[in-house]
Amino acid sequence: MLRILLFLLLPLGLSAQAFPVFGPDRTPVLYLPPSADSLVRWAARDFADGLTALSGRTVSVVERERRDLSVPGIYVSTGGDAQLAGKWETFSLQAKDGSLIITGSDVRGTVRGISPGK
């Protein structure tokens, strides 16, 4: 079965954590808050389309009011991370409880977190 791992370099400790994007019983879902900026929505859809093309499995983008880590997925948000307060165009990636959390300091930071190569 297709199993792809996304390796994240954590900026503070420079240690690598693995986040299983796909597994035998796992197809990721990208969760966005209803208030997400249109540019963030575009980047999330582009990322989901890329994962779909890579895997052949449909990756959905879904609105979700609050982060619920009991539901594994890729959670995208802007603001709300104390480590990013006052910074511009910065993002954090965190693997936690079977989910990937992408948080941007602002809209451009969130987009860079979703699609850093663009």
Beta strands, then each sheet from edge to edge (+ up, - down):
strand 1: 5-9
strand 2: 16-20
strand 3: 29-32
strand 4: 60-63
strand 5: 74-78
strand 6: 91-96
strand 7: 99-104
sheet 1: 1+ 2-
sheet 2: 4+ 3+ 5+ 7+ 6-
end
